[in-house]
């Protein structure tokens, strides 16, 4: 929903961080996830890296809305799914994010979200769509040649997106609070370089939370969050030897 754009953008910005010019990142130099190519495309045709570093929050928000949020019709997707698809688009490109969503929904994969994709997204359980999309996204990232360099950070990002997207669907007020508390990537997480390069400005103009609901859909959302927590614990236990002994794990 479009009312989630500010919240989703704030979450994306947390993942993207600030200035990055890592030679291993195919996206090249980025500021708040915005690549120099996109800055030139939407803001200043002959921009330099210095210009990019001085990008304003307003310019960042404009780029993200036009190039990513609008490109995946974020305003028309269900709560939670909108953020999951948006962050995927920022990280790996709108077309790829759309195709993976369409694959999860079982509709034609043309990379363009239209009436058929929207109808399918609204017809399927939101928790299922979010989980399946995040699983597909992680599987795609694991196959990239840059996975050894950025895999740890990407894994953490997808886990955060899954968690926040489920919260956005099941408990909008909790998602808003959690967004403001989500820690920025630290030294223990690979820098937020992206396969396609993108970024996001922090916009805290989040809407008021709706009244509490005890509907079956919300109850299912709570169960989905519990399942997510158990899954995360299992994954941590599985990879504990890798963290302790430096063993590479697939």
N, C-alpha and C positions, 0 to 999 in steps of 0.2 A: 504494500500500500504506500502511496506517496507520502503519507504522514510519517512513514518510517525512514524517509531519506536522510534526515538530519542525524538520526540515531545510527543508521547504517554507515553513514559517512564518517562519523566520529570513531566507530569501531574499526573501519578500514584504515583510517589515519593512524590509529594506535599500532596496527600491524605494519604499516608502511614506514613509519619513522620519518627521519629528516633527510639530510643529504647523503647520497650514496653514489660512488663512482667506481664500483668494483669491476675490474677487468674480466672477472669470471661471469659476470651477469650479462646475458645477451641483450638485455634492455638498455644497457649503457647508463650514462649519468641520469640520476633521478633526484627530484626534490619533493618530499612528501609523496613519493610514488609516481609523480608526473615525469615522464620522460622528456628529454630535450626535443624529440621529434614531435610529440603531442603539444608541447608548449609552443613550438613554431607553428604548428597547424592551427591552433586555436587562439593564440595570444599575440605572438610576434614572429613574423616569418624569418627574420634574420637574427633571432635570439642566440646569445652565447650562453655558456655554462654559468657565467656571472649573472646574467639576466634570470636564468632559471632559479638560481639560489635565492633570488630576491622575490620570487613569486608570492603574490598576496593570497590570503585565505579565500577571498572572493573569487579570484581567478582559479584557484584550485577547485572550489566548489562548482564553478561553471563547467570546467573540464570534466569533472567526474559525473555530473548530471548528464551532460550531452553525450559524452563518449562511452559511458558505461551504464549508468542507471536507466536512461531513456533507451539505450540500445537494447536492453534486455526487458524493456517494459516493466521496470520495477514497480511502478505505480499501480500496475494491474495484477501483480502476482499476490498470492496469499501472504499474510504476515509470517515472517520467518523464512519462507521460501525466497521472498524478495531479497533479503540480506544475503542468504547463502549463494544465490545466483549472482548477485552484484559483486560480492567479494571474489568469487570465482572469475568473473569477467575482468576485474581489476588485475588479478594475479596472472591470468592466462589468456585474456582476450574475450570479448563479448561473443564472437562466433563459436568458439570452443565451449564456452559455458552454456550457451543455448543448445548446442548439439548434445551435450551430456545431459542436460535437463530433459530434452526430448527423448533421449534414449531411456532414461529412467521412467518417463511417462508412457513410453510405448507408442509415440507418434513419429511421423516422418522427421528425419534429422537433416533439415536444410540450413540450420544455423540461424534461423530467423524466427523469433517468437511471434506468433500470430494467434488468431482466434482458436484454432485447433489445439495449440499448445496451452493456451490460457484455460480453455475448457477442461482439458485433461488435468491441469494443475489444480483446478478447483474441485475436481471430482475425486481425486485420490487423497488419502489421509496425509495431512501435512507432515506429521512426524516421519512417516515412511519416506516421503519425497526428500526431506532434509537429510535423513540418514543415508539413503541410497545415493543422493547427489554427492555428499561428502565422501562416501566410499569410492565412488567413481573418480572423483577429483584426486584423491590420494593415490589411487591406482595409476592414473595418468602421470602424476608427478614422479612417482617411483621409477618410471620408465625413461625419464629424461636423463641425458648424459651429465647434467649438472647436479643430479641428485646427491652424489657424494659431498658436494660442497654446500648445498643449501637444504638437503633433506631434513635435517633436524629442525630447522626453522620452519620449513613448510609443514612438517608434521604437527608442530605446535600450533601453527596458524589454523590448519584445518580443524584440529581438535577444538580450538577456541570458537571458530565459526559454527561448528556443530552445536556446541553448548549455548552460544548466544542466540543462534537461530531458533533452537527449541524453546529457549526462554522467551524470545520475542513472540513466539506463537502461543505458548501456554500461559505465560505470566508477563504481559507487557511491562508492568511497573517494575518487576524484578529485573527485566532486561535493561531497562533504562538506568537503574541504579548500578547494575553490574558493569555497564558500559563505562561509567565514570570511574570505576575502580579497576578496570582491566589494566594490568601493568604493561608498560612499553617493553619492547624486546630488549633484554639485557645481554650481558656478555656470555650468558649460558645458552643463548639462542642464536642461531645463525642469522646474520643480517637479513632484513626483509627484502632481499632481491627477488625479482619476479621474472618468470619466463618471458612475459610479454612487456613487463615494465609498466607501472601505474602508480597512483597515489591518492591521497584524500585529505581534505582539510577538516579540522575539528569544528563541528557545528553542534552546539549543545542545545539548540532550540527544539527539544523533544516535547511531544504533546503530553497532556495530562493522562494518567493511567485511567482506563475505564473501570467501572465498578467491578468488584469481585464477582466471579461467576462460579457456580458449581455444576456447570453443564457437563455432559459426558465427554465432550471434546476437550475441555480443560482438564478433566480428571485423567483422560488419556495422555495429555501432555505431561502431567506430573509423573505418571508411570513411565513415560518415555525418558524423562530426565533421570529417574531412578535407574532405569536400564542403562542409560548412558554412563552414569557414575560407576556402575558395576563393570561395564565394559572397559572403561578407562583404567580401573584398578587391575583388571586382568591383563590388559596390555602392558601396564607398568611392570607387573610381576614377570611377564614373559620376557621383557627386554632388560630386566635388572642385571643379568650377567653381562650384557653388552656395556651397560653404563659402568659396572664395577671393574671389568677387565679389559675394556676397549675392544671387544670382539665385534667385528662388523656383522650386522644382522640384516637380512633382507626384509 
